[in-house]
């Protein structure tokens, strides 16, 4: 018993610096943000802010023109749409890469990894200025050659949302393709041979053999991608909301909405309340997925 207590003491003593660091850079900011969310702290009340209770949360959740609910619904649509497109496109491309006797497999795999190797900031600005620019963008130049009118791609809400989705797919697909490619290589090919002998077509083999076989492998990557996409900031911000270079489209996600309230309008109390709501949403989603994972239903 004494040895056990001594080992426990030394274990806590050795881990104390790490625990202290986690407390300072993780726990304390969360608690301080929660504290600020109950105040009216802003640029006019930097030191003399006062306690306002749940007012910031009520403004976010129950004032329909506040913008938070619209940003939340847009974020959910953004996450679901990107996740579905990534899964479908990655599955199709990975299936093509795994065709037997495909000689250019290594070349195309390397080519598909290029967007992942490039810095995200550089890729987004290349798309913004090189492809979607209304004056000299490559897309509008092609349209002019076809005799079509040019389009301000990032000025309209619908077209800007589509452009952001395209750029996010460009950045995120290499990861999903790599995971999907590894999962497909782990499937036993004798199952396909038996299915072909039984007369199963490609869709039947994919639905009854491939998808059930790769689902446990790609499930963790899907969860990671869902969290990453839900918290996506740089794509939407750099394409449409960048300070000094706004395009006119109002397609705020909850992250860009919180950023604008914190650093543009300087309403820190309200922005902190939004941050806590985002934190709670992610925690609830994490708990739900963890329970499903334990039950084997993810």
C-alpha positions in Angstrom: 0.0 0.0 0.0 2.8 2.4 0.9 4.6 1.6 -2.4 1.4 2.2 -4.3 0.9 5.6 -2.6 4.5 6.6 -3.3 4.2 5.7 -7.0 0.9 7.6 -7.2 2.5 10.7 -5.6 5.5 10.6 -8.0 3.2 10.1 -11.0 1.3 13.2 -10.1 4.4 15.1 -9.3 6.0 14.3 -12.6 2.9 15.1 -14.6 2.3 18.4 -12.6 4.1 20.6 -15.2 2.0 19.2 -18.0 -1.2 19.5 -16.0 -0.3 23.1 -15.1 0.4 23.9 -18.8 -3.0 22.4 -19.8 -4.7 24.4 -17.1 -3.1 27.6 -18.4 -3.6 27.2 -22.1 -6.9 25.2 -22.2 -8.9 25.3 -19.1 -8.3 28.9 -18.1 -9.3 30.4 -21.5 -12.5 28.4 -21.5 -13.5 29.5 -18.0 -12.6 33.1 -18.7 -14.5 33.1 -22.0 -17.5 31.7 -20.1 -17.2 34.5 -17.5 -17.0 37.2 -20.2 -20.1 35.7 -21.9 -22.2 36.9 -19.0 -21.0 40.5 -19.2 -21.4 43.4 -21.6 -17.6 43.7 -22.3 -17.0 45.6 -25.6 -14.8 48.3 -26.9 -16.7 50.9 -24.8 -16.8 48.8 -21.6 -13.3 47.4 -21.6 -12.6 47.8 -17.9 -16.0 48.9 -16.5 -18.1 46.1 -18.0 -21.0 44.8 -15.9 -22.8 41.5 -15.4 -25.8 41.0 -17.8 -26.7 37.4 -17.0 -28.0 35.4 -19.9 -28.7 38.4 -22.2 -26.0 37.5 -24.7 -27.3 33.9 -25.0 -30.9 35.1 -25.4 -29.8 37.5 -28.1 -28.0 34.7 -30.0 -30.7 32.1 -29.6 -34.0 34.0 -29.6 -33.4 37.2 -31.5 -33.9 35.9 -35.1 -32.3 38.8 -36.8 -29.1 38.5 -34.7 -27.5 36.3 -37.4 -26.5 33.5 -35.1 -29.3 31.0 -36.0 -28.8 31.7 -39.7 -25.0 31.2 -39.4 -25.7 27.9 -37.4 -28.0 26.6 -40.1 -25.6 27.6 -42.8 -22.8 25.8 -40.9 -24.8 22.6 -40.6 -25.6 22.7 -44.4 -21.9 23.4 -45.1 -20.8 20.5 -43.0 -23.3 18.0 -44.4 -22.8 19.0 -48.0 -19.0 18.9 -47.8 -19.1 15.6 -46.0 -21.4 13.9 -48.5 -19.4 15.2 -51.5 -16.1 14.2 -50.0 -17.3 10.7 -49.3 -18.8 10.2 -52.8 -16.0 11.8 -54.7 -13.3 10.1 -52.7 -15.0 6.7 -53.0 -15.3 7.1 -56.8 -11.7 8.3 -57.3 -10.2 5.7 -54.9 -12.2 2.9 -56.7 -10.7 4.1 -60.0 -7.2 4.1 -58.5 -7.7 0.5 -57.4 -8.7 -0.9 -60.7 -6.6 -3.9 -61.4 -3.6 -3.5 -63.7 -3.9 0.3 -63.6 -0.4 1.5 -64.6 -0.7 5.2 -63.7 -1.9 4.6 -60.2 1.2 6.0 -58.4 1.3 9.1 -60.7 -2.3 10.0 -60.1 -2.1 9.4 -56.4 0.9 11.8 -56.2 -1.1 14.3 -58.4 -4.1 14.1 -56.1 -1.9 14.8 -53.0 -0.7 18.2 -54.3 -3.5 20.2 -52.8 -2.8 18.7 -49.4 0.9 19.5 -49.7 0.3 23.2 -50.5 -0.3 25.7 -47.6 -4.0 26.3 -47.2 -3.7 30.1 -47.1 -1.8 30.0 -50.4 -4.3 27.7 -52.1 -7.3 29.8 -51.0 -5.9 33.0 -52.2 -4.9 31.4 -55.5 -8.5 30.3 -56.0 -9.8 33.7 -55.0 -7.5 35.8 -57.2 -6.6 33.4 -60.0 -9.9 31.5 -60.6 -12.8 33.5 -59.2 -11.6 37.1 -59.7 -14.3 39.0 -61.6 -11.9 40.9 -63.8 -8.9 38.7 -64.6 -9.9 35.3 -63.1 -9.4 32.2 -65.2 -13.0 31.2 -64.9 -14.3 34.5 -66.3 -11.7 34.5 -69.1 -13.0 31.1 -70.2 -16.6 32.4 -70.1 -15.6 35.4 -72.2 -14.0 33.2 -74.8 -17.3 31.2 -75.0 -19.2 34.5 -75.5 -20.8 34.4 -72.0 -21.1 37.3 -69.6 -18.7 37.5 -66.7 -19.9 36.7 -63.2 -19.0 38.1 -59.9 -18.6 34.7 -58.3 -17.9 35.8 -54.8 -20.4 38.7 -54.6 -23.6 36.6 -54.6 -24.5 34.4 -51.6 -25.3 31.3 -53.6 -22.4 31.4 -56.0 -20.0 32.4 -53.1 -21.2 29.4 -51.1 -20.6 27.1 -54.1 -17.1 28.6 -54.6 -16.3 28.0 -50.9 -17.5 24.4 -51.2 -15.3 23.8 -54.3 -12.2 25.3 -52.6 -12.9 23.2 -49.4 -13.2 20.1 -51.5 -9.9 20.9 -53.2 -8.2 21.1 -49.8 -9.9 18.2 -48.0 -10.3 15.5 -50.7 -6.7 14.3 -50.6 -7.0 13.2 -47.0 -10.3 11.4 -47.6 -8.9 9.8 -50.8 -5.9 8.5 -49.0 -8.0 7.0 -46.2 -10.5 5.5 -48.7 -7.7 4.1 -50.9 -6.1 2.3 -47.9 -9.5 1.0 -46.9 -10.3 -0.4 -50.3 -6.9 -2.2 -50.5 -7.8 -4.0 -47.2 -10.9 -5.6 -48.7 -10.6 -9.2 -49.6 -10.7 -9.6 -53.4 -12.1 -13.1 -53.1 -15.4 -11.6 -52.0 -15.6 -9.7 -55.3 -14.7 -12.8 -57.3 -17.5 -14.7 -55.6 -20.0 -11.8 -56.2 -19.0 -11.6 -59.9 -19.6 -15.4 -60.3 -23.1 -14.8 -58.7 -23.8 -12.1 -61.3 -23.5 -9.0 -59.1 -22.9 -5.7 -60.9 -20.5 -2.9 -59.7 -23.2 -1.1 -57.7 -24.3 -4.3 -56.0 -20.7 -5.2 -55.1 -20.1 -1.7 -53.8 -23.3 -1.6 -51.7 -23.1 -5.2 -50.2 -19.3 -5.8 -50.0 -17.2 -2.6 -50.3 -19.2 -0.2 -48.1 -19.7 -2.6 -45.2 -16.1 -3.6 -45.3 -14.6 -0.1 -45.3 -17.1 1.5 -42.9 -15.2 0.7 -39.7 -11.9 1.9 -41.3 -13.2 5.3 -42.6 -15.5 6.1 -39.6 -12.7 7.8 -37.5 -11.7 9.9 -40.5 -15.3 10.9 -41.2 -15.6 12.1 -37.6 -12.4 14.1 -37.8 -13.6 15.6 -41.1 -17.0 16.5 -39.7 -15.4 18.3 -36.7 -12.9 20.1 -39.0 -15.5 21.1 -41.5 -17.9 22.4 -38.8 -15.1 24.5 -37.4 -13.9 25.7 -40.8 -12.9 29.3 -40.8 -10.1 30.1 -43.3 -12.0 29.1 -46.5 -15.1 31.2 -45.9 -13.2 34.1 -44.3 -10.4 34.5 -46.8 -12.7 34.1 -49.8 -15.5 36.4 -48.8 -15.1 38.0 -45.3 -11.4 39.1 -45.2 -11.1 42.6 -43.6 -10.5 45.2 -46.3 -11.4 42.7 -49.1 -15.0 41.8 -48.5 -16.7 40.6 -51.6 -20.3 41.4 -50.7 -21.5 37.9 -49.9 -23.0 37.3 -46.5 -22.4 33.6 -45.9 -21.1 33.7 -42.3 -20.5 30.4 -40.6 -20.6 30.4 -36.8 -16.8 30.7 -36.7 -16.7 33.7 -39.0 -19.7 35.2 -37.2 -18.0 34.9 -33.8 -14.8 36.4 -35.3 -16.7 39.4 -36.7 -18.4 40.1 -33.4 -15.1 39.8 -31.5 -12.7 41.6 -33.7 -14.7 43.8 -36.1 -17.6 45.1 -34.0 -15.6 44.4 -30.7 -18.6 43.0 -28.9 -16.6 40.6 -26.7 -19.3 39.5 -24.4 -21.7 38.5 -27.2 -18.8 36.8 -29.1 -17.8 34.9 -26.0 -21.4 33.6 -25.6 -21.3 32.4 -29.2 -18.0 30.7 -28.6 -19.4 28.9 -25.6 -22.5 27.8 -27.6 -20.1 26.4 -30.3 -18.2 24.6 -27.6 -21.3 23.1 -26.1 -22.5 21.9 -29.6 -19.2 20.2 -30.3 -19.2 18.6 -26.9 -22.7 17.2 -27.4 -21.8 15.9 -30.8 -18.7 14.3 -29.5 -20.7 12.6 -26.7 -23.3 11.3 -29.2 -20.7 9.9 -31.6 -18.7 8.3 -28.7 -21.9 6.5 -27.6 -22.6 5.4 -31.1 -19.0 4.2 -31.5 -19.3 2.1 -28.3 -22.5 0.6 -29.5 -20.9 -0.2 -32.9 -23.5 1.8 -34.8 -21.2 4.7 -36.0 
